[in-house]
Amino acid sequence: MERWEYEITTHTAGEVLKVREELGHPREPQGPDVVYCDTEGMCFFDEAPNPYVEAIVHILNEKGKEGWELVQIAFRQNDFICIWRREV
């Protein structure tokens, strides 16, 4: 029988910007400092500047390296929430 433990993390827009800089992208990139989301909460990564997507992927991969599996992600206006699980 599989048993899981769960964790919920939140990540602010400021954290994404900090990671973007740590990955070597300029502090003031071309374009707006957003991932494009509509009023329904649908986000469009294909229109976002790549450094932001790269920073989000880096944040997710860091947790994945610890053995956590991403179950769900929800983007909000100034942050995003992740629900993780791993087998115990």
Backbone as CSV, one residue per row, in Angstrom:
resi,resn,N_x,N_y,N_z,CA_x,CA_y,CA_z,C_x,C_y,C_z
1,MET,0.842,-1.182,0.000,0.000,0.000,0.000,0.891,1.249,0.000
2,GLU,0.634,2.141,-0.934,1.405,3.373,-1.002,0.940,4.342,0.071
3,ARG,1.914,5.013,0.691,1.618,6.054,1.678,2.344,7.307,1.235
4,TRP,1.692,8.424,1.385,2.241,9.685,0.912,2.290,10.708,2.034
5,GLU,3.266,11.583,1.957,3.247,12.794,2.768,3.107,13.957,1.795
6,TYR,2.486,15.018,2.247,2.190,16.152,1.378,2.805,17.419,1.940
7,GLU,3.079,18.343,1.057,3.590,19.651,1.455,3.028,20.690,0.491
8,ILE,2.743,21.861,1.022,2.273,22.974,0.202,3.296,24.093,0.325
9,THR,3.723,24.613,-0.823,4.671,25.725,-0.818,4.084,26.881,-1.609
10,THR,4.476,28.096,-1.240,4.106,29.280,-2.015,5.389,29.962,-2.462
11,HIS,5.330,30.559,-3.617,6.494,31.206,-4.206,6.055,32.557,-4.755
12,THR,6.687,33.618,-4.276,6.300,34.974,-4.654,6.932,35.390,-5.975
13,ALA,6.373,36.440,-6.538,6.961,37.018,-7.745,8.387,37.470,-7.458
14,GLY,8.627,37.987,-6.246,9.977,38.396,-5.860,10.957,37.240,-5.880
15,GLU,10.514,36.066,-5.460,11.375,34.884,-5.490,11.724,34.508,-6.926
16,VAL,10.747,34.580,-7.819,10.997,34.277,-9.230,12.018,35.265,-9.798
17,LEU,11.874,36.548,-9.461,12.817,37.558,-9.950,14.220,37.312,-9.407
18,LYS,14.315,36.932,-8.136,15.618,36.649,-7.524,16.287,35.458,-8.209
19,VAL,15.538,34.394,-8.431,16.088,33.209,-9.102,16.502,33.560,-10.523
20,ARG,15.704,34.371,-11.191,16.052,34.799,-12.552,17.423,35.469,-12.569
21,GLU,17.675,36.351,-11.604,18.975,37.018,-11.511,20.082,36.026,-11.181
22,GLU,19.814,35.080,-10.269,20.815,34.074,-9.903,21.194,33.199,-11.097
23,LEU,20.267,33.040,-12.036,20.530,32.248,-13.240,21.288,33.047,-14.300
24,GLY,21.620,34.301,-13.966,22.447,35.107,-14.858,21.710,36.015,-15.813
25,HIS,20.409,36.176,-15.622,19.653,37.073,-16.494,19.741,38.490,-15.945
26,PRO,19.724,39.493,-16.816,19.864,40.880,-16.355,18.749,41.287,-15.401
27,ARG,19.113,42.202,-14.513,18.157,42.691,-13.520,16.964,43.373,-14.180
28,GLU,17.190,44.088,-15.240,16.132,44.829,-15.934,15.963,44.270,-17.346
29,PRO,15.295,43.117,-17.503,15.148,42.534,-18.841,14.171,43.322,-19.702
30,GLN,14.202,43.042,-20.976,13.223,43.631,-21.889,11.868,43.008,-21.584
31,GLY,10.831,43.794,-21.601,9.487,43.256,-21.409,9.011,43.387,-19.972
32,PRO,7.744,43.113,-19.723,7.149,43.251,-18.392,7.566,42.125,-17.451
33,ASP,7.492,42.397,-16.147,7.851,41.426,-15.114,6.661,40.549,-14.740
34,VAL,6.090,39.825,-15.697,4.911,39.002,-15.418,4.923,37.729,-16.244
35,VAL,4.193,36.752,-15.768,3.751,35.630,-16.586,2.296,35.965,-16.884
36,TYR,1.889,35.890,-18.106,0.579,36.380,-18.508,-0.537,35.442,-18.065
37,CYS,-1.460,35.961,-17.228,-2.604,35.185,-16.748,-3.882,35.977,-17.014
38,ASP,-4.954,35.274,-17.382,-6.225,35.952,-17.587,-7.024,35.959,-16.288
39,THR,-8.218,36.541,-16.315,-9.033,36.664,-15.107,-9.552,35.330,-14.600
40,GLU,-9.505,34.294,-15.437,-9.931,32.955,-15.039,-8.791,32.171,-14.384
41,GLY,-7.589,32.750,-14.364,-6.447,32.059,-13.784,-5.646,31.242,-14.783
42,MET,-6.000,31.323,-16.068,-5.235,30.625,-17.102,-3.986,31.443,-17.406
43,CYS,-2.832,30.774,-17.394,-1.571,31.466,-17.636,-0.967,31.008,-18.956
44,PHE,-0.311,31.925,-19.611,0.224,31.672,-20.938,1.731,31.860,-20.930
45,PHE,2.458,30.750,-20.840,3.908,30.806,-20.778,4.527,31.102,-22.130
46,ASP,3.832,30.757,-23.211,4.424,30.971,-24.526,4.588,32.445,-24.851
47,GLU,3.885,33.323,-24.155,4.013,34.755,-24.383,4.927,35.420,-23.362
48,ALA,5.363,34.679,-22.358,6.201,35.245,-21.307,7.660,35.233,-21.743
49,PRO,8.431,36.219,-21.305,9.869,36.187,-21.591,10.500,34.936,-20.977
50,ASN,11.375,34.280,-21.688,11.966,33.021,-21.248,12.631,33.046,-19.876
51,PRO,13.286,34.131,-19.443,13.920,34.103,-18.121,12.943,33.811,-16.983
52,TYR,11.698,34.229,-17.111,10.711,33.972,-16.066,10.329,32.502,-16.032
53,VAL,10.103,31.934,-17.195,9.773,30.512,-17.272,10.941,29.693,-16.741
54,GLU,12.158,30.050,-17.130,13.349,29.345,-16.658,13.456,29.408,-15.133
55,ALA,13.148,30.556,-14.545,13.213,30.700,-13.090,12.166,29.828,-12.400
56,ILE,10.945,29.772,-12.931,9.898,28.939,-12.342,10.284,27.470,-12.433
57,VAL,10.790,27.045,-13.578,11.224,25.655,-13.748,12.334,25.325,-12.755
58,HIS,13.253,26.254,-12.541,14.340,26.035,-11.581,13.780,25.831,-10.167
59,ILE,12.831,26.666,-9.773,12.208,26.541,-8.446,11.550,25.168,-8.306
60,LEU,10.813,24.739,-9.322,10.143,23.439,-9.270,11.150,22.295,-9.237
61,ASN,12.197,22.384,-10.029,13.201,21.318,-10.070,13.948,21.168,-8.749
62,GLU,14.157,22.270,-8.031,14.846,22.183,-6.738,14.060,21.303,-5.770
63,LYS,12.757,21.456,-5.738,11.920,20.623,-4.864,11.891,19.186,-5.375
64,GLY,11.851,19.014,-6.684,11.867,17.680,-7.276,13.131,16.915,-6.939
65,LYS,14.261,17.610,-6.829,15.527,16.962,-6.467,15.476,16.359,-5.070
66,GLU,14.572,16.866,-4.240,14.407,16.353,-2.875,13.448,15.161,-2.839
67,GLY,12.987,14.723,-4.005,12.101,13.565,-4.071,10.621,13.895,-4.080
68,TRP,10.280,15.180,-4.139,8.879,15.587,-4.153,8.338,15.576,-5.575
69,GLU,7.095,15.136,-5.712,6.385,15.128,-6.989,5.351,16.249,-6.965
70,LEU,5.350,17.083,-7.988,4.372,18.162,-8.080,3.010,17.573,-8.430
71,VAL,2.024,17.825,-7.569,0.668,17.321,-7.783,-0.180,18.376,-8.481
72,GLN,-0.037,19.629,-8.034,-0.844,20.703,-8.606,-0.126,22.030,-8.404
73,ILE,-0.339,22.934,-9.341,0.208,24.286,-9.234,-0.909,25.263,-9.567
74,ALA,-0.982,26.347,-8.820,-2.006,27.364,-9.056,-1.333,28.730,-9.042
75,PHE,-1.503,29.462,-10.126,-0.931,30.800,-10.226,-1.946,31.818,-9.740
76,ARG,-1.444,32.757,-8.929,-2.267,33.866,-8.455,-1.607,35.162,-8.915
77,GLN,-2.187,36.289,-8.543,-1.697,37.567,-9.049,-0.230,37.823,-8.706
78,ASN,0.186,37.574,-7.467,1.545,37.907,-7.043,2.373,36.709,-6.613
79,ASP,1.847,35.508,-6.761,2.589,34.323,-6.345,1.995,33.081,-6.997
80,PHE,2.577,31.941,-6.669,1.970,30.686,-7.086,2.101,29.673,-5.960
81,ILE,1.152,28.747,-5.920,1.073,27.739,-4.866,1.330,26.377,-5.495
82,CYS,2.141,25.568,-4.819,2.429,24.215,-5.292,2.002,23.210,-4.235
83,ILE,1.381,22.142,-4.668,1.061,21.015,-3.793,1.948,19.860,-4.231
84,TRP,2.699,19.341,-3.276,3.693,18.297,-3.530,3.353,17.048,-2.734
85,ARG,3.853,15.908,-3.219,3.742,14.677,-2.444,4.999,13.841,-2.688
86,ARG,5.273,12.983,-1.706,6.326,11.984,-1.888,5.964,10.767,-1.057
87,GLU,6.425,9.640,-1.529,6.107,8.377,-0.871,6.906,8.263,0.422
88,VAL,6.243,7.745,1.460,6.927,7.510,2.749,7.007,6.027,3.021
